Amino acid sequence: MSSSTALPMPTPWRDRLNGVLFVALMTVAVMQLTSLPPIQKLGFSPLIIGIVCGMLYGNFLRGTMPVDWATGVNFTARRLLRIAVAFYGLNISIQQIAAIGLPGLAVSVAVVVGTLVIGTTVGQRLLGLDRDTAMLTAAGSGICGAAAVLAFEPTLRAAPHKSAVAVATVVLFGTLSMFLYPVAYQAGWLPLTTQELGLYIGGTIHEVAQVVGAASNIDPATTEVATIVKMTRVALLVPVLLILGLWLRRAAAPTEPGQAKARLPIPWFAVGFLALAIVNSVGVLPPDVITAIRRLDVFVLTMAMTALGIETRFSQIRQAGPKVMLLGLILYVWLVFGGYGIVKLAM
């Protein structure tokens, strides 16, 4: 056989495409797994299942994937991630934020700011964690779970394993809340009205899916308020990322007179998030189109989480030690008790 019939040489763009398609196929399997009734009852979002499956593959089966495809996996976990976070803005509307009024906005702002300050301060000064791990864990607890961790990671330029351990705290404590809150309410330990209970659940539970899972075990009215409050916390992702970008620039300020000034790390995907939230608010797109884009966005976000899992090694997580989980526990106690106090003050 002549050399002219040989297979074409691989190219960087082909390796990248193969890696992306490989992650996409894994994500199809993840979505099927998420649709199983036992998983649905647990209230796990596809993002959580995606990072777990990715980590299992990356640690036990990574030899079955060509090494060159890693560029596509990295592209999915970085570039596609930013696009998916931007399109997540279609889940937010100004009307939703206005519907909960000033108390809901006050609860959301207080919880997000309090969690970020406590998480960053306690994580670094008391537990000795590095800045990125502390901030990623605080973001996952305070804003919107795994989606917030994904949004913070490119802005901080954090290593994949740091995001993975932060997501692990979201899984553990968010799932605990999903079961604990309805039980506590039914037992009479949460003497709150429907409005207050919705504020409390939406303002303190980690993931959107976990909020819906907890509130739906109480009543539809509570579920509606809780979901809107949770989406208000998601909307706060934009100003928080912009402030974080300014803070990072200031922290990287030159010390020498002739040294170049650090470029402002503006998270453009956060600006896109805000723009698409406005698009959703004014209703320029048909509802069917919005629904289709939301479904596609969940798929791409799950791809990013799966790719992140593939890049994560258990040895890196073990090096982080139990301090990350301890920080997650401290933030969880703050959310449960501090969040209750904030709701009572707001109402």
Steps between C-alpha positions, in 0.01 A plus 500: 500500500642839402566774747237714324227284654626548855272656758522880526728635766321633807483876535448717809151607394402138426627388842305781661183409313540132591544591866188720498294230327627243749384717792168557321443124470579455869255780578223322308555203730501731803167654397349153462630407844356819650156418359481173697230518773736423793733785396206735446370427849836594648476836320850488348545735206673378181795723588567301817462162328725626220797586721466171692495293179785707356713445809434125494602483135799730541641299789422142399453494121696795366738264316217413259493857362775611258736740673470757220127537568582668832513833315130461419419408859682811621322714238165374628589567863621854421364663182164323469453554872506878458241489220272274704521725806403799286193323363399405855377860518190391306379342825473842665258786444459843656135414558598206723724719712229767530243237600672417828544867589755661727498225771598233248775714352629591847515132604682406179759778530562437871543125451731535199720772651510335843591159358776637276654704782479221758620234257797699374606624844455175693638288218824695466571635847369225728520185286806592294339431162621672187300793364348319202372201697348722769328727249371217282352324804340823620358572154346154473337536840393862468384551142385208288691183569696334222409771247663767721812287541516468121461877458766585760757251372601682177501839674731370773686275252475224757619142455229239416544302822422811706168535321432130553542518878281811511228318307531209744392730785200611291399137446534402865346795681249597232362146496484499880297823489260356247398230745549690826291811427166326426545275805582797723195689373264206549640450851420862586862606536459774238218730614482688171219619275482380139674817379770476767555130436541564127753775575686269738519201264582705191748716688705228670504175298787454255370373162189604307395135471548452874284806573220365282537154654473632855216747438291258292478274805310779679252672264482675158484853647824448691661349190414807291645748751809286566577462130474874433724583798753242383507651151559840660810354663604371157458852357743632761769293327557786254583785742702262717715391205552860389608600851725194515664605172572847639637351822730263311632789293569703812672201664721466191589871494863569405742576781769658279444846344583385147314169519196455273162520667305175526223465244150503647378137490144583395289181493331566166283193546348675804415799281341257256309347790354841585419581136313172452312553827378831355406323177297252704334785690380697196361189330651548154547125456205257476449278807571185298836640391589597859409150620711335229802721576468430874505125435801532273673716759448239772657247265804721433540581870491127570765451232720755678452326835573160345818635339599656832457161664713329235784745573477447877708241684403347834859549620459875460179492704669298773773764518232760577423304815195524727533877539283568194218288642541677833463833323191366323358397838571843653325668208211256530451587868508868402238445230266302727511728806623828354258467210211448742593816687531698176153391386346602833670840483392554139135428574 
